[in-house]
């Protein structure tokens, strides 16, 4: 981060051919696919490095990463905040056993044990169940639950099926940290709605200050909504309207974010730094547009998206004394998203 002293950290990767590990080997740098998260951490680190923490000034940041894979984003954030002289607490919920084991090794290698917790479980709507994960060979960082369009994602080449135990944020986060989370970053490939269903109590208590998800990953859950138990439909309803489940998905997601969580929800189009946005997409980048209804959210899901499109949310009308009052993520939000 600019303004912070230079720092390095150790990271464990797969010794075999695997797309994320191969990119790290080639670039000699961590891979983190959510640039807005990195930008927000950078702004917080720059401000934290220039300020002295005293009195009621908050100089710590807590965040959750759902689906961190090898932990690139969390490890980078920890290094940036540490270089700025700030404290942090991060939790990564990584269901793939091999990836979570490497992430845990990286935490120990950097002596961040206790500051970063790796939970080898799948975030979900309910505790104590099991989900099956599948991925394209060599792409286990894109592991997708079978109920969230795994077949459409990796087709006949799906591999790596595993039975993974589930856990909710409502049951696990309070046991790890009795404080609000500044940032909820989700990269759970179609399970975003179910993860938020499992965080209803935290959301209702205003314990989640901001949230970020990839639009194209959340679309996988939206596309498979009629076939999931999260949007049960009668046979007659499904036959009459094959998009009813998708509208229910959008409505439920909107209600959890706005009515329950107190969030302002927006679509953020990030700068295309990888050349993955096609010429037919003429929307200005970077840009942020606030969404006003569940219908607008549903329209977003029905529209083509790129890997640089994000659904972002922040608490609004935060009063003094509320859990997210003083959140560094909220303080610097507008510097990144306008």
C-alpha positions in Angstrom: 0.0 0.0 0.0 1.3 3.5 -0.8 2.4 5.3 2.3 3.3 2.1 4.1 6.7 0.6 4.6 7.6 -2.2 2.2 6.8 -5.7 3.3 6.9 -9.2 2.1 5.1 -12.4 3.3 5.3 -16.1 2.7 2.6 -18.0 0.8 2.1 -21.7 0.3 0.8 -22.8 -3.1 0.1 -26.1 -4.9 3.3 -27.8 -6.3 1.3 -29.3 -9.1 -0.4 -27.5 -12.1 -3.2 -25.4 -10.7 -4.4 -22.2 -12.3 -4.0 -19.8 -9.3 -0.7 -21.4 -8.1 0.6 -21.2 -11.7 -0.3 -17.5 -11.9 1.5 -16.8 -8.6 4.6 -18.7 -9.7 4.6 -16.6 -12.9 3.8 -13.2 -11.5 5.7 -13.7 -8.2 2.8 -11.9 -6.6 -0.4 -13.1 -4.8 -3.5 -13.4 -6.9 -6.6 -11.7 -5.6 -9.6 -11.5 -7.9 -11.5 -8.9 -6.0 -9.8 -5.6 -6.7 -12.3 -3.4 -4.8 -11.4 -5.3 -1.7 -7.7 -4.6 -2.2 -8.5 -0.9 -3.0 -10.4 -0.5 0.3 -7.7 -2.2 2.3 -5.1 0.0 0.7 -7.1 3.2 1.6 -7.5 2.0 5.2 -3.8 1.2 5.4 -2.7 4.5 4.0 -4.8 6.4 6.4 -3.8 4.2 9.3 -0.2 4.6 8.6 -0.5 8.4 8.6 -2.6 8.5 11.8 -1.7 7.8 15.4 -4.1 5.5 17.2 -5.2 7.0 20.4 -8.4 7.8 22.4 -11.4 6.5 20.6 -9.7 6.3 17.2 -10.2 2.8 15.8 -7.1 1.3 14.3 -8.1 -2.3 13.8 -10.0 -4.0 11.0 -11.9 -7.3 11.1 -13.1 -9.1 8.0 -14.4 -12.4 6.7 -13.5 -14.1 3.5 -15.9 -16.8 2.3 -14.1 -18.9 -0.3 -10.5 -17.6 0.1 -8.9 -20.6 -1.7 -5.2 -20.2 -0.9 -5.9 -17.0 1.1 -4.3 -14.5 -1.3 -6.6 -11.6 -0.5 -6.5 -12.2 3.3 -2.7 -12.6 3.4 -2.1 -9.5 1.3 -4.5 -7.5 3.5 -2.7 -8.7 6.7 0.7 -7.7 5.3 -0.6 -4.3 4.1 -2.2 -3.5 7.5 0.7 -4.8 9.5 3.1 -2.6 7.4 0.9 0.4 8.3 1.1 -0.4 12.0 -2.5 -1.5 12.3 -4.0 -4.6 13.9 -6.4 -6.9 12.1 -8.5 -10.0 12.6 -9.5 -12.1 9.6 -11.4 -15.4 9.1 -11.3 -17.5 6.0 -13.9 -20.1 5.4 -12.4 -22.5 2.8 -14.2 -25.8 2.3 -11.6 -27.5 0.0 -9.4 -29.5 2.3 -6.2 -29.1 0.3 -6.5 -25.4 -0.2 -7.4 -24.7 3.4 -4.4 -26.7 4.6 -2.1 -24.6 2.4 -3.7 -21.4 3.6 -3.2 -22.5 7.2 0.4 -23.2 6.5 0.9 -19.7 5.2 -0.7 -18.3 8.3 1.7 -20.2 10.5 4.7 -19.3 8.3 4.0 -15.6 8.7 3.3 -15.9 12.4 -0.2 -14.6 12.0 -1.8 -17.4 14.0 -4.5 -15.9 16.2 -4.8 -12.9 13.8 -6.0 -15.1 10.9 -8.2 -18.1 11.5 -8.8 -20.7 8.7 -12.1 -22.6 9.0 -12.1 -25.7 6.8 -15.9 -25.7 6.4 -18.5 -24.5 3.9 -20.5 -21.4 4.7 -24.2 -22.1 4.3 -27.7 -21.3 5.5 -27.7 -24.1 8.2 -25.2 -25.7 10.4 -24.2 -29.3 10.4 -25.3 -30.3 6.9 -23.1 -31.4 4.0 -22.6 -30.0 0.5 -20.9 -31.5 -2.5 -18.2 -29.5 -4.3 -17.0 -29.9 -7.9 -14.5 -28.1 -10.0 -12.8 -28.2 -13.4 -9.5 -30.1 -13.2 -6.7 -27.6 -12.3 -9.3 -25.0 -11.3 -10.2 -25.9 -7.7 -10.2 -22.3 -6.8 -13.5 -22.2 -8.7 -15.1 -25.0 -6.7 -18.8 -24.8 -7.0 -21.5 -26.6 -5.0 -23.5 -29.1 -7.0 -26.7 -27.3 -6.2 -25.2 -24.0 -7.6 -24.8 -24.8 -11.3 -21.7 -27.0 -10.9 -22.6 -28.9 -14.1 -23.0 -25.7 -16.1 -19.7 -24.4 -14.7 -17.5 -27.3 -15.5 -19.7 -29.6 -17.6 -18.7 -33.2 -18.2 -15.2 -32.5 -16.8 -16.4 -31.9 -13.2 -14.0 -33.5 -10.7 -13.1 -33.2 -7.1 -16.5 -34.1 -5.6 -16.3 -33.9 -1.8 -18.7 -34.0 1.0 -18.0 -30.9 3.1 -19.6 -30.0 6.5 -21.4 -26.7 6.6 -21.4 -23.9 9.2 -23.2 -20.5 9.5 -21.8 -17.1 10.2 -24.4 -16.7 12.9 -23.0 -19.6 14.9 -19.3 -19.3 14.1 -18.4 -15.6 14.0 -19.5 -14.7 17.6 -17.5 -17.6 18.9 -14.4 -16.3 17.1 -14.8 -12.5 17.8 -17.3 -10.7 19.9 -17.3 -7.6 17.6 -18.8 -6.5 14.3 -17.2 -7.5 11.1 -16.0 -4.5 9.0 -16.0 -6.4 5.7 -17.8 -9.5 4.5 -16.1 -10.6 1.3 -17.8 -13.6 -0.5 -16.5 -15.6 -3.3 -18.6 -18.7 -2.8 -19.7 -19.4 -6.4 -23.4 -19.3 -6.2 -24.0 -19.8 -2.5 -24.1 -16.1 -1.6 -27.8 -16.1 -0.8 -27.4 -19.2 1.4 -24.5 -17.6 3.3 -26.5 -14.5 4.0 -29.4 -16.6 5.2 -27.0 -18.1 7.7 -26.0 -14.6 8.8 -29.5 -13.3 9.4 -29.0 -12.7 13.2 -25.7 -10.8 12.6 -27.4 -8.8 9.8 -30.4 -7.9 12.0 -28.1 -6.8 14.8 -26.2 -4.6 12.4 -23.0 -6.6 13.0 -22.0 -6.6 9.4 -20.7 -3.2 8.2 -20.0 -3.8 4.5 -20.2 -6.6 2.0 -18.9 -7.5 -1.4 -19.6 -10.3 -3.9 -18.8 -11.0 -7.5 -21.9 -10.6 -9.7 -21.0 -13.4 -12.1 -20.5 -15.8 -9.2 -23.7 -14.9 -7.5 -25.4 -15.4 -10.9 -24.7 -19.1 -10.6 -27.0 -19.3 -7.6 -29.6 -17.1 -9.3 -29.6 -19.3 -12.4 -30.1 -22.5 -10.4 -32.7 -21.1 -8.0 -35.7 -23.2 -9.3 -33.7 -26.4 -8.6 -32.6 -25.5 -5.1 -34.3 -25.9 -1.8 -33.8 -22.2 -1.1 -36.7 -21.4 -3.4 -39.3 -24.2 -3.3 -41.8 -24.0 -6.1 -44.9 -26.1 -6.8 -44.9 -28.0 -10.0 -47.7 -25.8 -11.4 -45.8 -22.6 -10.6 -42.6 -23.8 -12.1 -44.4 -24.9 -15.3 -46.2 -21.6 -15.6 -43.2 -19.4 -15.0 -39.7 -20.9 -15.2 -38.2 -17.6 -13.9 -40.3 -17.5 -10.7 -37.5 -19.1 -8.6 -35.0 -16.5 -9.9 -37.2 -13.6 -8.9 -37.6 -15.2 -5.4 -33.8 -15.4 -5.2 -33.5 -11.7 -6.1 -36.3 -10.7 -3.7 -34.8 -12.8 -0.8 -31.3 -11.4 -1.4 -32.6 -7.8 -1.5 -34.6 -8.3 1.7 -31.7 -9.7 3.6 -29.4 -6.9 2.5 -31.7 -3.9 2.9 -34.5 -4.7 5.3 -32.6 -7.0 7.6 -29.0 -5.7 7.2 -29.7 -2.0 6.7 -27.5 -1.9 3.6 -27.4 0.4 0.7 -26.8 -1.9 -2.3 -25.0 -0.9 -5.4 -23.5 -2.3 -8.6 -19.8 -1.4 -9.0 -18.2 -1.8 -12.4 -14.5 -1.9 -11.8 -11.8 -0.9 -14.3 -11.0 -3.6 -16.8 -7.3 -4.2 -16.1 -7.2 -7.7 -17.6 -9.0 -7.1 -20.9 -11.8 -9.5 -20.0 -14.7 -7.0 -20.7 -16.0 -7.5 -24.3 -16.4 -4.6 -26.7 -20.2 -5.0 -26.5 -20.1 -3.9 -22.9 -20.0 -0.1 -23.2 -20.8 0.7 -19.6 -18.4 3.3 -18.1 -15.7 1.9 -15.8 -15.0 2.5 -13.0 -18.5 3.5 -11.9 -20.9 2.7 -9.1 -24.7 2.8 -9.3 -27.0 2.4 -6.3 -29.8 -0.1 -6.8 -33.3 0.9 -5.6 -35.4 -2.3 -5.7 -35.4 -6.1 -5.9 -36.5 -5.7 -9.5 -33.4 -3.7 -10.3 -31.3 -6.4 -8.6 -33.1 -9.1 -10.6 -32.5 -7.2 -13.8 -28.8 -7.0 -12.9 -28.7 -10.8 -12.6 -30.5 -11.2 -16.0 -28.0 -9.0 -17.8 -24.6 -10.1 -19.0 -21.8 -9.6 -16.5 -18.0 -9.6 -16.5 -15.5 -10.7 -13.9 -15.0 -7.0 -13.0 -18.7 -6.5 -11.9 -19.4 -6.4 -8.2 -22.4 -6.2 -5.9 -21.4 -4.1 -3.0 -23.3 -3.0 0.1 -22.7 -0.8 3.1 -24.7 0.1 6.2 -26.3 3.5 6.1 -27.8 5.6 8.8 -25.2 4.4 11.3 -25.9 6.1 14.6 -23.4 6.8 17.3 -23.0 3.8 19.6 -24.2 1.3 17.0 -21.9 -1.7 16.3 -20.5 -0.3 13.0 -20.0 3.3 14.3 -16.3 4.1 13.7 -15.9 1.2 11.2 -12.8 1.9 9.1 -14.4 0.2 6.1 -17.3 2.7 6.3 -15.1 5.6 6.8 -13.1 5.0 3.6 -15.9 3.5 1.5 -16.6 6.6 -0.5 -12.9 7.0 -1.4 -13.1 3.7 -3.4 -16.7 3.7 -4.6 -17.6 7.4 -4.8 
